[in-house]
Amino acid sequence: MATIFDKILSGEIPCEEVFSDEKCLAFKDITPQAPTHILIIPRKPIPSLKDIKKEDQELLGHLLLKSTEVANAAGLENWRTVINTGEEAGQTVFHLHIHIIGGRKLNWPPG
């Protein structure tokens, strides 16, 4: 079954894109939890970190490097990088994604 992120990647659902390359797409979250809340998703459909393979190592590194570039381009000096893994951890879309959250003081623990 296609996720909302699959539909965004295919262009079926529009997004407010902030970065795109052959491996990933970054866009603004439609329900932001802070002044800056950007999602970065791989173009390869990986449901969660539970499903990564050794062959995904380069892609995962690329996602983290791009998340820093995206955060810097958004003007963030401090931000939180979050990957929820599994329903009980707060994952609601089962397509691996990184949250880049910033623009205000973030408390700990998160919730």
Order of alpha helices (4+ residues) and beta strands (2+ residues): alpha-beta-beta-beta-alpha-beta-beta
